[in-house]
Amino acid sequence: MNKALSVLYAFLGGAVVGCAAALLFAPEKGVDLRTRIKDWLKKKGIDLSDDEVEQLVRQISAQIEE
């Protein structure tokens, strides 16, 4: 059971990173992208300020570049 959960978590983690990468590298203005990210997170019940979204984008970009 633990192995199945580990595989599921790995898959979900990869999906999240893949979606984030697709959003960050899509040909879209930065302001529009950040608005989309903020709106998407708000729908999931996560309310972030503009500064927090900017920090999140920087963290995701750094993870992708590694």
C-alpha positions in Angstrom: 0.0 0.0 0.0 2.8 2.4 0.9 4.5 1.8 -2.5 1.3 2.5 -4.3 0.9 5.8 -2.4 4.5 6.7 -3.2 3.9 6.1 -6.9 0.7 8.2 -6.8 2.4 11.1 -5.0 5.3 11.0 -7.4 2.9 11.1 -10.4 0.9 14.0 -8.9 4.1 15.9 -8.1 5.4 15.4 -11.6 2.0 16.5 -13.0 2.1 19.7 -10.9 5.7 20.5 -12.0 4.8 19.8 -15.6 1.8 22.1 -15.5 3.8 24.8 -13.8 6.5 24.5 -16.5 4.0 24.7 -19.3 2.5 27.8 -17.8 5.8 29.5 -17.2 7.2 28.8 -20.7 4.0 29.5 -22.6 4.2 32.5 -24.9 2.1 34.8 -22.7 2.8 38.1 -21.0 4.1 37.8 -17.4 1.3 39.9 -16.0 -1.3 37.7 -17.7 0.4 34.5 -16.5 0.6 35.7 -12.9 -3.1 36.6 -13.0 -4.0 33.2 -14.3 -1.9 31.5 -11.6 -3.5 33.7 -8.9 -7.0 33.0 -10.2 -6.3 29.2 -10.5 -5.0 29.1 -6.9 -7.9 31.1 -5.6 -10.3 28.6 -7.1 -8.4 25.9 -5.1 -8.9 27.9 -1.9 -5.4 29.5 -1.8 -5.5 33.3 -1.7 -2.1 34.8 -2.4 -1.0 38.4 -2.7 0.8 39.6 -5.9 4.1 39.5 -4.1 3.5 35.9 -3.0 2.6 34.9 -6.6 5.8 36.5 -7.8 7.8 34.6 -5.2 6.1 31.3 -6.2 6.9 31.9 -9.9 10.5 32.6 -9.0 10.7 29.4 -7.0 9.1 27.3 -9.7 11.4 28.8 -12.3 14.5 28.0 -10.2 13.3 24.4 -9.7 12.8 24.0 -13.5 16.2 25.4 -14.3 18.0 22.9 -12.0 
